[in-house]
Amino acid sequence: MLKFILLSLTQTILLASGQVCLKISMQHMEKFSFTWTYFKHLFTNWYFALTGLLFVSATILWMYILKHYPFSIAYPITSFAYVFGMLAALLIFKEAIPPARWIGVILIVAGVFFLLKQ
């Protein structure tokens, strides 16, 4: 069970990190437009490339998890990506997080804990 938890947490960290890199890459971009110049700039954006690498890594690990563990336990653990995303919003993007969202994060953590309790 410890291996499963570590794999799942790693997968969700990769997924949340990919979202953080996507946000950073979008901050380095101009206003969105369906133009060749925009997409040329996007595909030469290192944060966007890192986003792809993180998403591919998370997907490959997710495929391994799905192959070896029950879906009914594996899928709910991906909700930890919300927890890591909230921490990134606070620590990286310096966003103010209202108390109601922290309560939601606590409920997610409690839900996953009860899910893993057998």
N, C-alpha and C positions, 0 to 999 in steps of 0.2 A: 504494500500500500504506500510506503514511503517513496518508492521509485515513481509510482503513478502521480503522487502529489508533486514531487519535484519536477517531473516532466510537464505536468499541467501548468505549474507556476512559471516554468521557463517559457512555455508556449504563450501564455498570456502576457508575460513581460515582453516577449518579442513582438506580439501583436500591438500592445500599447506603445511600445517604442516606435513601431512603424507609424502609428497614428501621430505621435509627437513629431517625428521627422517630416511627415506629410504637412503638418501644421507649420513647421518652420520653413519648409520649402515653399509653401504658399505665401508666407510672409515676405519671402525674397522675390516674389513674382509681382508683376504689374497686374492691373485689373484684368480679369479673365476675358479672353476673346477667342473665337474660333479662327485664329489666323496662324499661318505658318511661322511667323516670327515668335508668337507666344509659345507654341509647342517646341520650337527650336530652343528657345531659352529654357523651357521646362525640362527638356531632355538633356540639357547640359548642366542642370542644377544638381550639385552633389548630394544635397539632402533628399532630393527626389529619388536619386539612384539608391541611396541608403534605405529609403522607404521600401523600394522594391525588394531589396535584399532581405530586409527584415520580414516583410510579408511572405516572401517565398520560404524563408527559414521557418516561420511560424506555421505555414501551411504543411510543409514536409513533416514537421514534428506532430502536427495535428493528425495527419494521415497515419502516422505510427500509433498515436494514442487511440484513434478510432479502430485500428486493426486489432489492438491488444486489450482494450478495456471496454466495459459496457457503456453504451451511448448515454444511458439514463444517468450515469454518474459523471461521465466525461464532459458532456455539454454544459451542465450547470456551472462547472468550475470555470468555464470561460468568462463567467460574469466577474471574475476577479480582474479582468481587463478594465472594468469600470473603476475599481479601486485604484489600480495603478494609474489610470487616466486622471483621476481626481488628484492624486498626489503630484502628478506631472503638472497639472493646471496650477496647483499651489506653488510648487518648488521651481518649476522652469518658466512658466508663463506669468507668475506672480498674480494670479487671479484671486479675487476674494471669493471664498466658498461659504455660502450661507449655511446656518446650522441644519436646516432641513436636508440638505444634500449629505452632510456628515451622518445624519441619522440613517439615510438611505444606504450609505456605505456600510455602516455598522450592521444593518439588517442583511445586506448581501453577505458579509463575512459570517454572520450568525447562521444564515441559511446554508451556506456551503459547509460550515462546521457540522450542522445537523445532518446534512446530506451524506457526509463522509463517515459519520458515526454509525457503526454497524453493530 
